Amino acid sequence: MIGEVSIGGVFLPSLLVLAIAALAIVVLLSRLLALVGAYRLVAYRPLVDVALFLLILGLLASLTTSFGLHP
C-alpha cells in the first residue's frame, strides 16, 4: 500500500481515510436499519455492525482501486 493523503501537510494512510468514511456510512446505515426495524431479525447487533463496517470498507477500497486511486 503506497497511497497517502495529505491533509494540511499531514500525510495519512489512505486506508485510514477510507476507514473513517466507512465508519460514517455505517453510522448512517445503522440508524436507518434501526428506524426500519431490521435489527429485530438479528441475534447480535454489534456483530452485524462490524460486518457492515468490513463490507463497506472493502467496497470502498475496491472502488478506489478500480478508479486508479491506491488505498
N, C-alpha and C positions, 0 to 999 in steps of 0.2 A: 504494500500500500504506500504509494508515493504522494498521494494528493493531500494538500494542505490548503486551508482557507485563511486568508489574512483579514482579521477584523481589528481595525485600529492599530495595525502594526504588530499585532499578536498573532502568531501562527497557531491555528488549532487543527487537530486532525479532522479530516473530513468525516470520518466515522462518528466523531463526537457531535458534529453539526447535524448529521443525519439522525443520530440517536435523540437529540433534542427535538428535532422536527417530528420524529416518530412518537415521542412522548406527548407532544402537543396534540397530535392526531388521535392518539389512544385516549387521552383525557376527553376529547370531544366525542369520540365514538362510544366511550364508556357511559357518558351521560346520556347519549341518545339511546343506547341499549337499556339503560335503567329506566328511562322515560317510557319506552315502548313496553317494558316488562319482560324482556328476553332473558334476564338473569334468573327468572323463576325456573327456567328449563335446565340450568346447570347446577351441579352439586357444589362446586367450589369456585366462587367468583374471582379470587386473586389469581388462580391458575389460568383462568380464561383471559384475564387482563395481561398477564405475562405472555401468553401465547399470542394475543393480538399484537402486543408490542414487537415480538420477534418476527411475526409475519409482516408487519408494516415496515419494520426496519429492513428486512430482506427485500421487500418490494421496492423501497426507496433506493437501496444500494444497487439493485439490478437495473432500475430505471436510469440512475445516474451513470452507470457503466454503459448502458446501451446508447446513451446520448453523448458519450465520449468524455464524460466527467468521471474522473477516477476517485472512488471513495477511499 
